[in-house]
């Protein structure tokens, strides 16, 4: 019998793996730039264009139903932002995962 404590961790890992498969390098770069608060000292992503900045803001502001609708057209951006919405204690780890996706050859290989 599986303990109840094991199930959430397993589900979270499966969910994170599913999100990671959907994220493109371009989306990872743009979401990294956005997530770092536009701080040049910690900037790791590439600045997106004005449409993409507004798209990221719209995805972040969307309720679950509208986020799902946005995912139909922009699954990579929604997946990247959903990855960052996972539990707060995983935030830095998930930023590092986005960095690997953005530049697969530069940080210990790709995913």
VENHU-V580067 format. One record per residue. PHI is phi in radians with two decimals (* if undefined). OMEGA is omega as a letter, one per 40 degrees, with the letter a starting at -180 (999 if undefined). NEAR is the number of other C-alpha atoms within 10 Angstrom. Layout:
BEGIN
<<PHI OMEGA NEAR> <PHI OMEGA NEAR>>
END
This chain:
BEGIN
<<* a 3> <-1.47 i 6> <-1.30 i 6> <-1.06 i 8> <-1.17 a 8> <-1.34 a 9> <-1.07 a 11> <-1.06 i 10> <-1.12 i 11> <-1.12 i 11> <-1.06 a 11> <-1.07 a 13> <-1.17 i 12> <-1.13 i 12> <-1.09 i 14> <-1.11 i 18> <-1.07 i 12> <-1.12 i 13> <-1.09 a 18> <-1.05 i 21> <-1.17 a 13> <-1.57 a 16> <-1.50 i 23> <-1.53 i 17> <-0.98 a 18> <-1.11 i 17> <-1.11 i 27> <-1.06 i 27> <-1.01 a 24> <-1.18 a 23> <-1.22 i 28> <-1.05 i 26> <-1.05 a 21> <-1.18 a 21> <-1.21 a 16> <-1.39 i 15> <1.20 i 10> <1.07 i 14> <-1.52 a 11> <-1.06 a 9> <-1.21 a 7> <-1.98 a 11> <-1.09 i 15> <-2.12 a 22> <-1.70 i 23> <-1.87 a 16> <-1.13 i 16> <-1.42 i 17> <-1.28 a 10> <-1.11 i 8> <-1.10 a 9> <-1.16 i 15> <-1.05 i 15> <-1.19 i 12> <-1.08 i 16> <-1.07 i 21> <-1.07 i 12> <-1.14 i 14> <-1.11 a 21> <-1.09 a 14> <-1.46 a 11> <-1.24 i 14> <-1.29 a 10> <-0.94 a 10> <-1.14 i 9> <-1.28 i 12> <-1.11 i 18> <-1.07 i 15> <-1.11 i 14> <-1.12 i 17> <-1.16 i 15> <-1.13 i 10> <-1.73 a 10> <-2.37 a 18> <-1.08 a 18> <-1.20 i 21> <-1.23 i 24> <-1.12 i 26> <-1.10 i 22> <-1.10 i 28> <-1.25 i 21> <-1.10 i 17> <-1.03 a 23> <-1.30 i 21> <-1.48 i 13> <-1.13 a 14> <-0.78 a 10> <-0.96 a 10> <-1.14 i 8> <-1.78 a 13> <-1.03 a 14> <-1.12 i 11> <-1.09 i 12> <-1.24 i 20> <-1.07 i 20> <-1.10 i 15> <-1.13 i 19> <-1.11 i 27> <-1.09 i 21> <-1.15 i 20> <-1.17 a 24> <-1.13 a 25> <-2.41 a 17> <-1.02 a 15> <-1.48 a 11> <-1.70 a 11> <-2.25 i 13> <1.11 i 9> <1.68 a 10> <-1.60 i 13> <-1.82 999 10>>
END
